[in-house]
């Protein structure tokens, strides 16, 4: 509805005042009914105005935790439709970034089998999707899944000793059973269901699924839940009983209190496997399964705070992929089985984290690697959930780009790949559009600034900057103030990526100021693009924040406030990292109040070869491309060396060099250090 119009000056056309929004709080969001003819809305939070396009806004993302005065105005086009007056203000209280989730109340609303993700006869939606020649990227994914299913016939059934840890066994079981079950659902060939049964029977005969490391149980539970549900019509009653009994003995009889206390990626993985298992075999033990569902959804809230305030996932690229995969699996499971939305998306930062993920992919198929992330981009099925929910296909741009190029890098995430086809088949999305933004800024425990020049050319420039601290979040490293720079397809400033935990777990556990954790090259100061004062580590209890830089038009970057990180060495440190108009990188470190005389190590790791040209200049080269690294301060002494340390606890960092400058600093002095990375060709 609209309010009464008024005559425009000088003609008989009516200028319409838009209806005033009536706003209400829903968890961390403020919502209102869509206003006809509105082109956008302006949200006023304690006097700060933000223009949005949707008829809802997450206040936690825009303002954080606290109490806020909020009002909203509907915006017209300024010609035929005028802005509405402001709504009546409301007081919005945000106490935490996560919100309570909705729990189904009765069993009777459960669908029949199959009930997880893809209901009976919905296979035809996937067949229709694959019949469209414009979906060649999805056909590539489908073909890959079928190859995974076929490959199982060339191996023995899963064994407890397969490839090391029980977690690897559980993940392999999930990949096998999910791909086989998918192949059975899509082709109707019973050979796939029979092999899925053999895998489930073998997994069920294990003495246990290693509950001391409950991720293993979570993944094994999901594998069995999917196989039971998707092959339900093929399985005999006795086989169903065998699977449901194994799920009870090795998973469902464990109370959620045993594994639901985590607040990081462990939370959705451990809980999610049990929730899917409880939904899948509900009829066999309804009381046990109902308790798991209620307790699990209550405990799941603990793992959602980490997305706040606005989506910069503190554990980095790889662990966003792991934890968020299970968050969306849980959402899909309750939507398909009960027809309910449990409300995860209402938690501050959850939806926006999908933008964090696509921005973390680099133009040349790398990723903004920090914490325990790998250094390659990974095909991501989870992005399809966000694209479908938000009705915005751009969230799938990077997934499509990788599959179009047959860049089949999964880092284990191929075990989730059938969900890409399921979600796309049910999404109603058309062609995949290119993202419109070039900058992502996310605050939180590990704040990040990301700039991406474009979305189609692998030679485009890319810049990632992060704050945070060495122990601020799980999997954190000594990389506060680091930058990641890619241009011409070369990672001139990079990160060495993840390291297997197994043999160094005891070292990782010692994260004290001079602990063993920081002796590992990939965790300590020397393996990151940061400052190091003498032999001192960054202050492990410290943290750093991002501040908007004052940049000229066409330049991108930000400042990092590093005072706490280097409080043992200086009174203050501010680093500014910016790209100029030619996409050369400038790093300016302003250091005040040096406490004692010290040699400053300006550290950087580069995926290139290096040659020292002079005391303040290093030539970097890779695959026909060159860049100059120059330090503009008197007394600098350049260094270049292999990033492979030779220590038994450090992996070989093949193809990576350590470069930088040693700079003498005097007591009580202040310094401005400028370093430039100029791409030559």
C-alpha positions as CSV (number, residue, x, y, z in Angstrom):
1,X,0.0,0.0,0.0
2,X,1.0,3.6,-0.5
3,X,0.0,6.8,1.2
4,X,-2.1,9.5,-0.5
5,X,-0.2,11.1,-3.3
6,X,0.4,14.8,-3.9
7,X,0.6,16.8,-7.1
8,X,4.0,17.5,-8.5
9,X,4.7,21.2,-9.2
10,X,3.9,22.3,-12.7
11,X,2.0,19.2,-14.0
12,X,-0.8,16.9,-13.1
13,X,1.4,13.8,-12.4
14,X,1.3,12.5,-8.9
15,X,4.4,12.1,-6.8
16,X,3.8,9.3,-4.4
17,X,5.1,9.1,-0.8
18,X,6.1,5.6,0.1
19,X,4.5,3.8,3.0
20,X,6.3,4.1,6.3
21,X,8.0,0.7,7.2
22,X,6.8,-0.9,10.4
23,X,9.9,-2.5,11.8
24,X,10.3,-5.4,14.2
25,X,13.2,-7.3,15.7
26,X,13.8,-11.0,14.8
27,X,16.8,-12.3,16.7
28,X,19.7,-10.2,15.6
29,X,17.9,-8.7,12.6
30,X,15.4,-5.9,12.1
31,X,12.7,-6.8,9.5
32,X,9.7,-5.1,7.8
33,X,7.3,-6.0,5.1
34,X,8.4,-5.0,1.6
35,X,7.2,-1.5,0.6
36,X,5.8,-1.4,-2.9
37,X,7.7,0.9,-5.3
38,X,10.7,1.3,-2.9
39,X,14.0,1.1,-4.7
40,X,16.0,0.6,-1.5
41,X,15.9,1.3,2.3
42,X,18.0,3.4,4.6
43,X,18.7,2.0,8.1
44,X,19.7,4.4,10.8
45,X,21.5,2.9,13.8
46,X,22.3,5.5,16.4
47,X,22.6,8.1,13.8
48,X,24.7,6.1,11.3
49,X,22.9,5.5,8.1
50,X,23.3,2.5,5.7
51,X,21.5,1.9,2.4
52,X,20.4,-1.7,1.7
53,X,18.3,-3.4,-0.9
54,X,16.5,-6.1,1.2
55,X,13.7,-5.6,3.7
56,X,15.8,-6.9,6.6
57,X,19.1,-6.1,8.1
58,X,21.3,-7.9,10.6
59,X,22.1,-5.3,13.2
60,X,24.9,-7.4,14.8
61,X,26.8,-7.3,11.5
62,X,26.5,-3.5,11.2
63,X,26.9,-2.5,14.8
64,X,28.2,-5.4,16.8
65,X,27.1,-6.3,20.3
66,X,25.2,-3.7,22.4
67,X,22.0,-1.7,22.6
68,X,21.0,0.4,19.6
69,X,18.3,2.8,18.5
70,X,17.1,1.7,15.0
71,X,14.8,3.3,12.5
72,X,14.2,2.6,8.8
73,X,13.1,4.7,5.7
74,X,11.9,3.4,2.4
75,X,13.6,5.1,-0.5
76,X,12.0,6.2,-3.8
77,X,13.5,7.1,-7.1
78,X,13.2,10.8,-6.5
79,X,11.1,11.4,-9.6
80,X,7.8,9.7,-9.3
81,X,8.2,8.2,-5.9
82,X,9.5,10.1,-2.9
83,X,11.1,8.7,0.2
84,X,8.9,7.6,3.1
85,X,9.1,9.3,6.5
86,X,11.2,7.4,9.1
87,X,9.7,4.5,10.9
88,X,9.0,4.6,14.6
89,X,12.3,3.8,16.2
90,X,12.9,0.6,18.2
91,X,15.6,-0.4,20.7
92,X,17.5,-3.4,19.5
93,X,19.6,-5.4,21.9
94,X,22.3,-7.7,20.5
95,X,23.8,-9.9,23.3
96,X,25.8,-12.3,21.2
97,X,26.3,-13.0,17.5
98,X,24.7,-16.4,17.5
99,X,20.9,-17.0,18.0
100,X,18.8,-19.8,19.4
101,X,17.8,-22.4,16.8
102,X,14.4,-23.8,16.0
103,X,13.7,-27.4,17.1
104,X,11.0,-29.6,15.6
105,X,8.5,-30.6,18.2
106,X,7.0,-33.9,16.9
107,X,8.1,-36.9,14.9
108,X,5.0,-37.0,12.8
109,X,6.2,-34.2,10.5
110,X,9.1,-36.3,9.3
111,X,9.0,-37.2,5.6
112,X,9.5,-40.8,4.5
113,X,12.7,-42.2,3.1
114,X,14.7,-40.8,1.5
115,X,14.5,-37.7,3.7
116,X,18.0,-36.2,3.7
117,X,18.6,-33.5,1.2
118,X,16.9,-35.2,-1.9
119,X,13.4,-36.6,-1.5
120,X,11.8,-39.4,-3.4
121,X,11.5,-38.6,-7.2
122,X,13.6,-35.4,-6.9
123,X,16.3,-37.2,-8.8
124,X,14.5,-36.0,-12.0
125,X,15.5,-32.4,-11.0
126,X,19.1,-33.4,-11.2
127,X,18.6,-35.2,-14.5
128,X,16.9,-32.1,-15.9
129,X,19.8,-30.0,-14.7
130,X,22.3,-32.2,-16.4
131,X,20.3,-32.3,-19.7
132,X,21.0,-28.5,-20.1
133,X,24.1,-28.1,-22.2
134,X,24.7,-24.8,-20.6
135,X,25.5,-26.6,-17.3
136,X,28.8,-28.2,-18.5
137,X,30.5,-27.2,-15.2
138,X,27.8,-29.2,-13.3
139,X,28.2,-32.1,-15.8
140,X,31.9,-32.1,-15.0
141,X,31.0,-32.4,-11.3
142,X,28.5,-35.1,-11.9
143,X,31.0,-37.1,-14.0
144,X,33.6,-36.7,-11.3
145,X,31.2,-38.1,-8.7
146,X,30.4,-41.1,-10.8
147,X,34.1,-41.7,-11.3
148,X,34.5,-41.8,-7.5
149,X,31.7,-44.4,-7.2
150,X,33.3,-46.5,-10.0
151,X,36.7,-46.3,-8.4
152,X,35.4,-48.1,-5.3
153,X,35.0,-51.3,-7.2
154,X,38.8,-51.3,-7.8
155,X,39.5,-51.3,-4.0
156,X,38.8,-53.4,-1.0
157,X,36.0,-52.1,1.4
158,X,37.0,-49.6,3.9
159,X,39.4,-50.8,6.6
160,X,40.3,-49.3,10.0
161,X,44.0,-49.1,9.0
162,X,43.3,-47.2,5.7
163,X,45.7,-44.3,5.2
164,X,46.6,-43.6,8.8
165,X,44.2,-42.0,11.2
166,X,40.6,-42.9,11.9
167,X,39.6,-39.4,10.7
168,X,41.0,-40.2,7.3
169,X,39.1,-43.5,7.4
170,X,35.8,-41.8,8.2
171,X,36.3,-39.2,5.5
172,X,37.1,-41.8,2.9
173,X,34.0,-43.8,4.0
174,X,31.9,-40.6,3.6
175,X,33.3,-40.0,0.1
176,X,32.7,-43.6,-1.0
177,X,29.2,-44.0,0.5
178,X,28.0,-40.5,-0.6
179,X,29.2,-41.0,-4.2
180,X,27.9,-44.5,-4.4
181,X,24.5,-43.5,-3.0
182,X,24.3,-40.6,-5.4
183,X,25.1,-42.9,-8.3
184,X,22.4,-45.3,-7.2
185,X,19.8,-42.5,-6.9
186,X,20.6,-41.0,-10.3
187,X,21.2,-44.1,-12.4
188,X,19.0,-46.6,-10.5
189,X,21.8,-49.2,-10.9
190,X,21.7,-51.5,-7.8
191,X,25.4,-52.3,-8.0
192,X,26.1,-48.9,-6.4
193,X,23.7,-49.5,-3.6
194,X,25.1,-53.0,-3.0
195,X,28.7,-51.6,-2.8
196,X,27.4,-48.8,-0.5
197,X,26.0,-51.5,1.8
198,X,29.3,-53.3,1.8
199,X,31.1,-50.1,2.9
200,X,28.5,-49.4,5.6
201,X,28.7,-53.0,6.9
202,X,32.5,-52.8,7.1
203,X,32.4,-49.4,8.8
204,X,29.8,-50.7,11.3
205,X,31.9,-53.6,12.3
206,X,34.7,-51.4,13.6
207,X,35.1,-51.7,17.4
208,X,34.4,-47.9,17.7
209,X,34.7,-44.7,15.6
210,X,37.3,-43.2,17.9
211,X,35.1,-41.1,20.2
212,X,38.2,-39.7,21.9
213,X,38.6,-37.6,18.7
214,X,34.9,-36.9,18.0
215,X,35.4,-35.5,14.5
216,X,35.9,-39.1,13.5
217,X,32.5,-40.1,14.9
218,X,30.8,-37.1,13.3
219,X,32.1,-37.9,9.8
220,X,31.4,-41.7,10.1
221,X,27.9,-40.9,11.4
222,X,27.1,-38.7,8.4
223,X,28.4,-41.4,6.0
224,X,26.1,-44.1,7.6
225,X,23.2,-41.7,7.7
226,X,23.3,-40.8,4.0
227,X,23.9,-44.4,3.0
228,X,21.0,-45.7,5.1
229,X,18.6,-43.0,3.9
230,X,19.5,-42.8,0.2
231,X,19.8,-46.6,-0.2
232,X,16.8,-47.3,2.0
233,X,14.6,-48.8,-0.7
234,X,17.3,-51.2,-1.7
235,X,18.3,-52.3,1.8
236,X,16.6,-55.3,3.4
237,X,15.0,-54.9,6.8
238,X,17.9,-56.8,8.4
239,X,20.5,-54.6,6.7
240,X,18.7,-51.5,7.9
241,X,18.7,-52.9,11.4
242,X,22.5,-53.6,11.2
243,X,23.2,-50.0,10.1
244,X,20.9,-48.4,12.7
245,X,22.4,-50.6,15.5
246,X,25.9,-49.6,14.5
247,X,24.9,-45.9,14.5
248,X,23.4,-46.3,18.0
249,X,26.3,-48.2,19.5
250,X,29.0,-46.0,18.0
251,X,27.3,-42.6,17.9
252,X,23.8,-42.0,19.1
253,X,24.1,-43.5,22.6
254,X,26.7,-40.8,23.4
255,X,25.1,-37.8,24.9
256,X,25.6,-34.5,23.2
257,X,27.2,-33.2,26.4
258,X,30.2,-35.5,25.5
259,X,31.0,-33.7,22.3
260,X,28.9,-30.5,22.0
261,X,31.0,-28.1,24.0
262,X,33.3,-26.8,21.2
263,X,32.9,-23.4,19.8
264,X,34.9,-23.8,16.6
265,X,34.6,-26.1,13.5
266,X,34.4,-29.1,15.9
267,X,31.0,-27.9,17.0
268,X,29.0,-28.4,13.7
269,X,31.0,-31.4,12.6
270,X,30.6,-33.5,15.8
271,X,27.0,-32.4,16.3
272,X,26.0,-32.5,12.6
273,X,26.9,-36.1,12.0
274,X,24.8,-37.1,15.0
275,X,21.9,-34.9,14.0
276,X,21.8,-36.4,10.5
277,X,22.1,-39.9,11.9
278,X,19.2,-39.2,14.4
279,X,17.0,-38.0,11.5
280,X,17.9,-40.9,9.3
281,X,17.1,-43.7,11.7
282,X,14.6,-41.9,13.8
283,X,12.0,-44.7,13.7
284,X,14.4,-47.3,15.2
285,X,14.9,-45.4,18.5
286,X,12.6,-42.3,18.6
287,X,13.3,-41.3,22.2
288,X,17.1,-41.4,21.8
289,X,17.0,-39.6,18.4
290,X,14.6,-36.9,19.7
291,X,16.9,-36.2,22.6
292,X,19.9,-36.0,20.2
293,X,18.0,-33.5,18.0
294,X,16.9,-31.2,20.8
295,X,20.2,-31.2,22.6
296,X,22.2,-31.0,19.4
297,X,20.4,-28.0,18.1
298,X,20.8,-26.2,21.5
299,X,24.5,-27.0,21.5
300,X,24.9,-25.9,17.9
301,X,24.5,-22.3,18.8
302,X,27.9,-22.3,20.5
303,X,29.6,-22.8,17.1
304,X,27.9,-19.8,15.4
305,X,29.5,-16.9,17.4
306,X,32.7,-17.3,15.5
307,X,31.0,-15.9,12.3
308,X,30.4,-12.6,14.0
309,X,30.2,-9.8,13.5
310,X,30.4,-9.9,9.7
311,X,31.7,-13.1,8.3
312,X,35.5,-13.1,8.6
313,X,35.8,-16.7,9.7
314,X,38.6,-16.7,12.3
315,X,40.0,-20.2,11.5
316,X,40.7,-19.3,7.9
317,X,39.8,-20.6,4.4
318,X,40.1,-24.3,4.9
319,X,38.3,-24.5,8.2
320,X,35.5,-22.3,6.9
321,X,35.1,-25.0,4.3
322,X,34.9,-27.7,6.9
323,X,32.8,-26.1,9.6
324,X,30.4,-24.3,7.3
325,X,29.9,-27.5,5.1
326,X,28.4,-29.2,8.2
327,X,26.4,-26.1,9.2
328,X,24.7,-26.1,5.8
329,X,24.3,-29.9,5.8
330,X,22.4,-29.6,9.1
331,X,20.2,-26.8,7.6
332,X,19.4,-28.9,4.5
333,X,18.7,-32.0,6.6
334,X,16.0,-30.3,8.7
335,X,14.6,-28.5,5.7
336,X,14.2,-31.7,3.7
337,X,13.1,-34.0,6.6
338,X,10.9,-31.7,8.6
339,X,10.2,-28.8,6.2
340,X,11.6,-26.3,8.7
341,X,14.3,-23.6,8.7
342,X,16.2,-23.9,12.0
343,X,17.3,-20.3,11.6
344,X,21.1,-20.6,11.5
345,X,21.2,-17.7,8.9
346,X,19.9,-15.3,11.6
347,X,23.2,-15.4,13.4
348,X,25.3,-12.3,12.7
349,X,28.0,-12.9,10.0
350,X,26.8,-16.4,8.9
351,X,25.4,-15.3,5.6
352,X,28.1,-12.8,4.9
353,X,30.8,-15.4,5.5
354,X,30.0,-16.8,2.0
355,X,31.4,-13.5,0.6
356,X,34.5,-14.0,2.7
357,X,34.9,-17.4,1.1
358,X,34.6,-16.3,-2.5
359,X,36.9,-13.3,-1.9
360,X,39.5,-15.7,-0.4
361,X,39.9,-17.4,-3.8
362,X,42.6,-15.6,-5.8
363,X,42.5,-15.0,-9.6
364,X,45.2,-17.7,-10.3
365,X,43.3,-20.4,-8.4
366,X,45.2,-19.9,-5.1
367,X,43.7,-18.8,-1.8
368,X,44.4,-16.2,0.8
369,X,46.1,-18.6,3.1
370,X,46.5,-17.9,6.8
371,X,46.2,-20.0,9.9
372,X,46.1,-23.6,9.0
373,X,44.8,-23.1,5.4
374,X,46.2,-24.8,2.4
375,X,47.5,-22.6,-0.5
376,X,45.2,-23.7,-3.3
377,X,41.6,-22.8,-4.0
378,X,39.2,-25.7,-3.4
379,X,35.9,-26.5,-5.3
380,X,33.2,-25.6,-2.8
381,X,29.8,-27.3,-2.8
382,X,28.8,-25.2,0.3
383,X,28.6,-22.0,-1.7
384,X,25.6,-23.5,-3.5
385,X,23.6,-23.3,-0.3
386,X,24.3,-19.6,0.1
387,X,23.6,-18.9,-3.6
388,X,20.3,-20.7,-3.3
389,X,19.2,-19.2,0.0
390,X,20.2,-15.6,-1.0
391,X,19.0,-16.0,-4.6
392,X,22.3,-14.7,-5.8
393,X,24.2,-16.9,-8.2
394,X,27.4,-14.9,-7.9
395,X,28.3,-16.9,-4.8
396,X,28.9,-19.8,-7.2
397,X,31.2,-17.9,-9.6
398,X,34.5,-19.3,-8.2
399,X,33.1,-22.9,-8.0
400,X,31.9,-22.7,-11.6
401,X,35.2,-21.1,-12.8
402,X,37.2,-24.0,-11.3
403,X,34.9,-26.7,-12.7
404,X,34.8,-25.0,-16.1
405,X,38.6,-25.2,-16.1
406,X,38.5,-28.8,-14.7
407,X,40.6,-27.5,-11.8
408,X,39.5,-30.5,-9.7
409,X,41.1,-29.4,-6.4
410,X,39.1,-30.6,-3.4
411,X,41.4,-31.0,-0.4
412,X,39.0,-33.7,0.8
413,X,35.9,-31.6,0.1
414,X,34.9,-33.9,-2.8
415,X,33.1,-36.0,-0.2
416,X,30.5,-33.2,-0.2
417,X,30.3,-32.8,-3.9
418,X,26.9,-34.5,-4.5
419,X,25.3,-31.6,-2.5
420,X,26.4,-29.2,-5.3
421,X,24.2,-31.0,-7.7
422,X,21.3,-31.4,-5.2
423,X,21.3,-27.8,-4.3
424,X,21.6,-26.5,-7.8
425,X,18.8,-28.8,-8.9
426,X,16.5,-27.3,-6.3
427,X,17.7,-23.7,-6.4
428,X,15.9,-22.3,-9.4
429,X,19.0,-20.3,-10.2
430,X,19.8,-19.5,-13.8
431,X,23.1,-18.5,-15.3
432,X,25.9,-17.7,-12.8
433,X,26.6,-14.0,-12.7
434,X,30.0,-12.4,-11.9
435,X,30.3,-10.8,-8.5
436,X,29.9,-7.0,-8.5
437,X,32.2,-6.1,-5.5
438,X,36.0,-5.8,-5.5
439,X,36.6,-5.3,-1.8
440,X,35.7,-7.3,1.3
441,X,36.4,-6.1,4.8
442,X,35.5,-8.3,7.7
443,X,36.0,-7.6,11.4
444,X,36.2,-10.2,14.2
445,X,38.9,-12.2,15.9
446,X,41.0,-12.4,12.8
447,X,39.9,-9.3,10.8
448,X,40.7,-9.2,7.0
449,X,40.9,-6.8,4.2
450,X,40.7,-8.3,0.7
451,X,40.9,-6.6,-2.7
452,X,40.4,-8.4,-6.0
453,X,40.9,-6.5,-9.3
454,X,38.6,-8.7,-11.3
455,X,36.9,-12.1,-11.5
456,X,37.7,-13.6,-14.8
457,X,41.4,-12.9,-15.6
458,X,44.0,-15.1,-13.8
459,X,46.5,-12.2,-14.2
460,X,44.5,-9.8,-12.1
461,X,46.0,-8.3,-9.0
462,X,44.9,-9.6,-5.6
463,X,45.7,-8.3,-2.1
464,X,44.9,-9.9,1.3
465,X,45.7,-8.3,4.7
466,X,45.0,-9.7,8.1
467,X,45.1,-8.6,11.7
468,X,44.3,-10.7,14.8
469,X,46.9,-12.4,16.9
470,X,48.9,-15.6,17.4
471,X,46.5,-17.2,19.9
472,X,43.3,-15.2,19.3
473,X,41.6,-18.2,17.6
474,X,42.0,-21.9,17.0
475,X,44.7,-22.7,14.4
476,X,46.1,-19.2,14.6
477,X,49.7,-18.5,13.7
478,X,52.3,-15.8,14.3
479,X,51.1,-13.8,11.3
480,X,49.4,-10.6,12.6
481,X,50.0,-7.9,10.1
482,X,50.7,-10.2,7.2
483,X,49.8,-9.5,3.6
484,X,49.2,-11.8,0.6
485,X,49.9,-10.3,-2.9
486,X,49.3,-12.0,-6.2
487,X,49.8,-10.3,-9.6
488,X,50.3,-11.7,-13.2
489,X,49.4,-15.1,-11.8
490,X,52.4,-15.1,-9.4
491,X,52.2,-15.2,-5.6
492,X,54.9,-12.6,-4.9
493,X,54.0,-12.5,-1.2
494,X,52.5,-15.8,0.0
495,X,52.1,-18.3,2.8
496,X,53.5,-21.8,2.8
497,X,50.2,-23.3,3.7
498,X,49.1,-26.0,6.1
499,X,51.3,-28.6,7.8
500,X,50.3,-32.1,8.9
501,X,49.7,-32.1,12.7
502,X,50.6,-35.7,13.5
503,X,54.3,-35.6,14.2
504,X,54.4,-32.1,15.6
505,X,51.3,-32.1,17.7
506,X,53.2,-31.8,21.0
507,X,55.1,-28.8,19.6
508,X,51.8,-27.2,18.5
509,X,50.3,-27.6,22.0
510,X,53.0,-25.3,23.5
511,X,51.8,-21.8,22.5
512,X,53.5,-20.0,25.3
513,X,55.5,-16.8,24.5
514,X,58.6,-18.7,23.5
515,X,56.9,-22.1,23.1
516,X,57.7,-24.9,20.7
517,X,54.8,-24.0,18.4
518,X,56.7,-20.9,17.2
519,X,59.8,-22.9,16.3
520,X,57.9,-24.4,13.4
521,X,58.6,-22.4,10.3
522,X,55.0,-22.4,9.1
523,X,53.8,-21.1,12.4
524,X,56.5,-18.7,13.7
525,X,57.7,-15.3,12.6
526,X,60.2,-16.3,9.9
527,X,57.6,-18.1,7.8
528,X,55.3,-15.0,7.5
529,X,55.2,-11.6,5.8
530,X,55.6,-9.7,9.0
531,X,58.1,-7.7,11.2
532,X,60.3,-9.4,13.7
533,X,62.4,-7.4,16.2
534,X,65.6,-9.3,16.8
535,X,64.8,-12.9,17.9
536,X,61.6,-11.9,19.7
537,X,58.3,-13.4,18.9
538,X,55.1,-11.4,18.4
539,X,53.3,-11.1,21.8
540,X,51.2,-14.2,21.9
541,X,48.5,-12.6,24.1
542,X,48.3,-9.5,21.8
543,X,45.9,-8.7,19.0
544,X,45.7,-6.2,16.2
545,X,42.9,-4.5,14.4
546,X,42.4,-3.0,10.9
547,X,41.8,0.7,10.3
548,X,40.7,2.3,7.1
549,X,43.5,3.9,5.2
550,X,43.3,7.3,3.6
551,X,43.9,6.3,0.0
552,X,43.9,8.2,-3.3
553,X,41.4,7.3,-5.9
554,X,42.2,4.0,-7.6
555,X,44.3,2.7,-4.7
556,X,43.4,-0.1,-2.3
557,X,44.5,-1.2,1.1
558,X,44.3,-0.5,4.8
559,X,46.2,0.0,8.0
560,X,46.9,-2.5,10.7
561,X,47.3,-1.3,14.3
562,X,50.0,-3.6,15.8
563,X,50.8,-1.9,19.1
564,X,49.9,-5.0,21.3
565,X,51.7,-7.4,19.0
566,X,55.0,-5.6,19.4
567,X,54.6,-4.1,22.9
568,X,57.8,-5.9,24.0
569,X,59.9,-4.0,21.4
570,X,58.2,-0.6,20.7
571,X,55.6,1.8,22.0
572,X,53.6,1.6,18.7
573,X,53.6,0.0,15.3
574,X,51.2,0.8,12.4
575,X,51.5,-0.9,9.1
576,X,49.8,0.4,5.9
577,X,49.6,-1.9,2.9
578,X,48.2,-0.5,-0.3
579,X,48.1,-1.1,-4.1
580,X,48.8,1.9,-6.3
581,X,47.0,2.5,-9.6
582,X,49.5,0.3,-11.5
583,X,48.9,-2.5,-9.0
584,X,52.3,-2.3,-7.4
585,X,52.3,-3.0,-3.6
586,X,53.5,-0.5,-1.0
587,X,54.1,-1.5,2.6
588,X,54.8,1.3,5.1
589,X,55.7,0.5,8.7
590,X,55.6,3.4,11.2
591,X,57.6,2.4,14.3
592,X,57.6,4.6,17.4
593,X,59.7,4.3,20.6
594,X,62.1,1.5,20.1
595,X,62.7,0.1,23.6
596,X,66.2,-1.3,23.1
597,X,68.7,-1.3,20.2
598,X,67.7,-4.2,17.8
599,X,67.9,-5.5,14.3
600,X,64.5,-5.4,12.6
601,X,63.8,-8.3,10.3
602,X,61.4,-7.3,7.5
603,X,60.3,-10.8,6.5
604,X,58.5,-12.1,3.4
605,X,58.0,-15.5,1.8
606,X,57.5,-15.6,-2.0
607,X,56.6,-18.3,-4.5
608,X,59.4,-17.3,-6.8
609,X,63.2,-17.2,-7.3
610,X,65.2,-14.4,-5.7
611,X,68.4,-12.6,-6.6
612,X,69.9,-9.8,-4.5
613,X,70.6,-6.7,-6.7
614,X,71.9,-4.4,-4.0
615,X,71.7,-3.8,-0.3
616,X,68.1,-2.5,-0.6
617,X,66.8,-4.3,-3.8
618,X,65.9,-7.9,-4.6
619,X,64.7,-9.2,-8.0
620,X,62.0,-11.8,-7.9
621,X,61.2,-14.0,-10.9
622,X,58.8,-16.7,-11.8
623,X,57.7,-18.2,-15.2
624,X,58.8,-15.3,-17.2
625,X,57.5,-12.6,-14.8
626,X,59.6,-10.4,-12.7
627,X,59.1,-8.0,-9.7
628,X,61.4,-5.8,-7.7
629,X,61.4,-5.7,-4.0
630,X,62.9,-2.4,-2.8
631,X,63.4,-1.1,0.8
632,X,63.6,2.7,1.0
633,X,65.5,3.3,4.3
634,X,69.2,3.9,4.9
635,X,71.1,1.0,6.4
636,X,68.9,-1.8,5.0
637,X,70.6,-5.1,4.2
638,X,68.8,-7.4,1.8
639,X,68.7,-11.2,2.3
640,X,67.4,-14.1,0.2
641,X,67.4,-17.8,1.1
642,X,65.6,-21.0,0.8
643,X,62.4,-21.4,2.8
644,X,63.3,-25.1,3.5
645,X,64.9,-25.0,7.0
646,X,66.3,-28.6,7.1
647,X,64.8,-29.2,10.5
648,X,63.1,-32.6,10.8
649,X,59.9,-30.9,12.1
650,X,59.6,-28.6,9.1
651,X,58.4,-29.8,5.7
652,X,60.3,-28.9,2.6
653,X,58.9,-25.6,1.3
654,X,59.6,-26.3,-2.3
655,X,59.3,-23.4,-4.7
656,X,59.2,-20.8,-1.9
657,X,62.0,-18.4,-0.9
658,X,62.5,-16.2,2.2
659,X,63.4,-12.7,1.3
660,X,63.5,-9.4,3.2
661,X,65.7,-6.8,4.8
662,X,67.7,-6.5,8.1
663,X,67.4,-2.9,9.4
664,X,69.3,-1.7,12.5
665,X,67.1,0.3,15.0
666,X,68.3,2.6,17.7
667,X,66.9,3.0,21.2
668,X,64.1,5.6,21.6
669,X,64.1,6.4,17.9
670,X,61.1,6.3,15.6
671,X,61.2,5.1,12.0
672,X,59.2,5.1,8.8
673,X,60.1,2.1,6.6
674,X,58.8,1.9,3.0
675,X,59.0,-1.3,1.0
676,X,57.7,-1.5,-2.6
677,X,57.0,-4.6,-4.7
678,X,56.9,-3.4,-8.3
679,X,55.8,-5.8,-11.0
680,X,58.1,-5.4,-14.0
681,X,56.6,-7.9,-16.4
